[in-house]
Amino acid sequence: MPDQRDSGWDEGAWPGHERAQRLRLSQLSLAEKVRWLEEAHQLVQALERGRSEAAARASSAADNTPDQ
């Protein structure tokens, strides 16, 4: 059985995971926290681009659908 400390879900439930994540984050240096925030921001931007592109494709497809 894998070690739960490596799983990211240390106590098998959201509250346990949240506490473990806060503990891990509290042990990061300022430089590591900044790097983590920059990477998280890049991820959010990529997700937003994907959402915008999907919405544009859906809108374009709806515009190209012949009326019945």
TIZA-339741 format. One record per atom (N, C-alpha, C): residue number from 1; residue in one letter; atom name; y, z, x. Coordinates in steps of 0.2 Angstrom, whole numbers, plus 5000, padded with zeros to 4 digits. Layout:
SITE     k   r    a     py     pz     px
SITE   NUM   a   CA      Y      Z      X
...
! end
This chain:
SITE     k   r    a     py     pz     px
SITE     1   m    N   4994   5000   5004
SITE     1   m   CA   5000   5000   5000
SITE     1   m    C   5006   5000   5004
SITE     2   p    N   5011   4996   5003
SITE     2   p   CA   5017   4995   5007
SITE     2   p    C   5021   5002   5007
SITE     3   d    N   5024   5003   5012
SITE     3   d   CA   5029   5009   5013
SITE     3   d    C   5035   5008   5008
SITE     4   q    N   5036   5013   5003
SITE     4   q   CA   5041   5012   4998
SITE     4   q    C   5048   5012   5002
SITE     5   r    N   5049   5015   5007
SITE     5   r   CA   5055   5015   5011
SITE     5   r    C   5057   5008   5013
SITE     6   d    N   5052   5003   5014
SITE     6   d   CA   5054   4996   5016
SITE     6   d    C   5055   4992   5010
SITE     7   s    N   5053   4994   5004
SITE     7   s   CA   5053   4990   4998
SITE     7   s    C   5060   4989   4995
SITE     8   g    N   5065   4993   4996
SITE     8   g   CA   5071   4993   4993
SITE     8   g    C   5071   4997   4986
SITE     9   w    N   5066   4999   4984
SITE     9   w   CA   5065   5003   4978
SITE     9   w    C   5062   5009   4980
SITE    10   d    N   5065   5014   4983
SITE    10   d   CA   5062   5019   4986
SITE    10   d    C   5059   5024   4982
SITE    11   e    N   5062   5025   4976
SITE    11   e   CA   5059   5030   4971
SITE    11   e    C   5056   5026   4965
SITE    12   g    N   5055   5019   4965
SITE    12   g   CA   5052   5016   4960
SITE    12   g    C   5056   5015   4954
SITE    13   a    N   5062   5017   4954
SITE    13   a   CA   5067   5016   4948
SITE    13   a    C   5074   5015   4951
SITE    14   w    N   5078   5012   4946
SITE    14   w   CA   5085   5011   4948
SITE    14   w    C   5089   5017   4951
SITE    15   p    N   5088   5023   4948
SITE    15   p   CA   5092   5028   4951
SITE    15   p    C   5090   5030   4958
SITE    16   g    N   5084   5029   4959
SITE    16   g   CA   5081   5030   4966
SITE    16   g    C   5083   5025   4971
SITE    17   h    N   5083   5019   4969
SITE    17   h   CA   5086   5013   4973
SITE    17   h    C   5093   5014   4974
SITE    18   e    N   5097   5016   4969
SITE    18   e   CA   5104   5016   4970
SITE    18   e    C   5106   5022   4975
SITE    19   r    N   5102   5028   4975
SITE    19   r   CA   5104   5033   4980
SITE    19   r    C   5102   5031   4987
SITE    20   a    N   5096   5027   4987
SITE    20   a   CA   5094   5025   4994
SITE    20   a    C   5099   5020   4997
SITE    21   q    N   5101   5015   4992
SITE    21   q   CA   5106   5010   4995
SITE    21   q    C   5112   5013   4997
SITE    22   r    N   5115   5018   4993
SITE    22   r   CA   5121   5022   4995
SITE    22   r    C   5120   5025   5002
SITE    23   l    N   5114   5028   5003
SITE    23   l   CA   5113   5031   5010
SITE    23   l    C   5112   5026   5015
SITE    24   r    N   5109   5020   5014
SITE    24   r   CA   5109   5015   5019
SITE    24   r    C   5116   5013   5021
SITE    25   l    N   5120   5012   5015
SITE    25   l   CA   5127   5009   5017
SITE    25   l    C   5131   5014   5020
SITE    26   s    N   5130   5021   5019
SITE    26   s   CA   5134   5026   5022
SITE    26   s    C   5133   5026   5029
SITE    27   q    N   5127   5024   5032
SITE    27   q   CA   5125   5024   5039
SITE    27   q    C   5128   5018   5043
SITE    28   l    N   5131   5013   5039
SITE    28   l   CA   5133   5007   5043
SITE    28   l    C   5140   5008   5046
SITE    29   s    N   5141   5005   5052
SITE    29   s   CA   5148   5006   5055
SITE    29   s    C   5153   5002   5051
SITE    30   l    N   5159   5003   5052
SITE    30   l   CA   5165   4999   5049
SITE    30   l    C   5164   4992   5050
SITE    31   a    N   5162   4989   5056
SITE    31   a   CA   5161   4982   5057
SITE    31   a    C   5155   4980   5053
SITE    32   e    N   5150   4983   5052
SITE    32   e   CA   5144   4981   5048
SITE    32   e    C   5146   4981   5041
SITE    33   k    N   5150   4986   5039
SITE    33   k   CA   5152   4985   5031
SITE    33   k    C   5156   4979   5030
SITE    34   v    N   5161   4978   5035
SITE    34   v   CA   5165   4972   5034
SITE    34   v    C   5161   4966   5034
SITE    35   r    N   5156   4965   5038
SITE    35   r   CA   5152   4959   5039
SITE    35   r    C   5148   4959   5032
SITE    36   w    N   5146   4964   5030
SITE    36   w   CA   5142   4964   5023
SITE    36   w    C   5146   4962   5018
SITE    37   l    N   5152   4964   5017
SITE    37   l   CA   5157   4962   5012
SITE    37   l    C   5159   4955   5012
SITE    38   e    N   5160   4952   5018
SITE    38   e   CA   5161   4945   5019
SITE    38   e    C   5155   4941   5017
SITE    39   e    N   5149   4943   5019
SITE    39   e   CA   5143   4939   5016
SITE    39   e    C   5142   4940   5009
SITE    40   a    N   5144   4946   5006
SITE    40   a   CA   5143   4946   4999
SITE    40   a    C   5149   4942   4995
SITE    41   h    N   5155   4941   4998
SITE    41   h   CA   5160   4937   4995
SITE    41   h    C   5158   4930   4996
SITE    42   q    N   5155   4928   5001
SITE    42   q   CA   5152   4921   5002
SITE    42   q    C   5147   4919   4996
SITE    43   l    N   5143   4924   4995
SITE    43   l   CA   5138   4923   4990
SITE    43   l    C   5141   4923   4983
SITE    44   v    N   5146   4927   4982
SITE    44   v   CA   5149   4926   4975
SITE    44   v    C   5153   4920   4974
SITE    45   q    N   5156   4917   4980
SITE    45   q   CA   5159   4911   4979
SITE    45   q    C   5154   4905   4978
SITE    46   a    N   5148   4905   4981
SITE    46   a   CA   5143   4900   4980
SITE    46   a    C   5141   4901   4973
SITE    47   l    N   5140   4907   4971
SITE    47   l   CA   5137   4907   4964
SITE    47   l    C   5143   4904   4959
SITE    48   e    N   5149   4906   4960
SITE    48   e   CA   5154   4903   4956
SITE    48   e    C   5155   4896   4956
SITE    49   r    N   5154   4893   4962
SITE    49   r   CA   5154   4886   4963
SITE    49   r    C   5148   4883   4959
SITE    50   g    N   5142   4886   4959
SITE    50   g   CA   5136   4883   4955
SITE    50   g    C   5138   4884   4948
SITE    51   r    N   5141   4889   4946
SITE    51   r   CA   5142   4890   4939
SITE    51   r    C   5147   4884   4936
SITE    52   s    N   5152   4883   4940
SITE    52   s   CA   5157   4878   4938
SITE    52   s    C   5154   4871   4938
SITE    53   e    N   5150   4870   4943
SITE    53   e   CA   5147   4863   4944
SITE    53   e    C   5142   4862   4938
SITE    54   a    N   5138   4867   4936
SITE    54   a   CA   5134   4867   4930
SITE    54   a    C   5138   4866   4924
SITE    55   a    N   5143   4870   4923
SITE    55   a   CA   5148   4869   4917
SITE    55   a    C   5150   4862   4917
SITE    56   a    N   5153   4859   4922
SITE    56   a   CA   5155   4852   4922
SITE    56   a    C   5150   4847   4921
SITE    57   r    N   5144   4848   4923
SITE    57   r   CA   5138   4843   4921
SITE    57   r    C   5137   4844   4914
SITE    58   a    N   5137   4850   4911
SITE    58   a   CA   5135   4851   4904
SITE    58   a    C   5141   4847   4900
SITE    59   s    N   5147   4848   4902
SITE    59   s   CA   5152   4845   4898
SITE    59   s    C   5152   4838   4899
SITE    60   s    N   5151   4835   4905
SITE    60   s   CA   5150   4828   4905
SITE    60   s    C   5144   4825   4901
SITE    61   a    N   5139   4829   4901
SITE    61   a   CA   5133   4826   4897
SITE    61   a    C   5135   4826   4890
SITE    62   a    N   5138   4831   4888
SITE    62   a   CA   5140   4832   4881
SITE    62   a    C   5145   4826   4879
SITE    63   d    N   5150   4824   4884
SITE    63   d   CA   5154   4819   4882
SITE    63   d    C   5151   4812   4882
SITE    64   n    N   5145   4812   4885
SITE    64   n   CA   5142   4805   4886
SITE    64   n    C   5136   4805   4880
SITE    65   t    N   5136   4810   4876
SITE    65   t   CA   5131   4809   4871
SITE    65   t    C   5133   4805   4865
SITE    66   p    N   5130   4800   4863
SITE    66   p   CA   5132   4796   4857
SITE    66   p    C   5132   4800   4851
SITE    67   d    N   5137   4799   4847
SITE    67   d   CA   5137   4802   4840
SITE    67   d    C   5132   4800   4836
SITE    68   q    N   5129   4804   4832
SITE    68   q   CA   5124   4802   4827
SITE    68   q    C   5126   4801   4820
! end
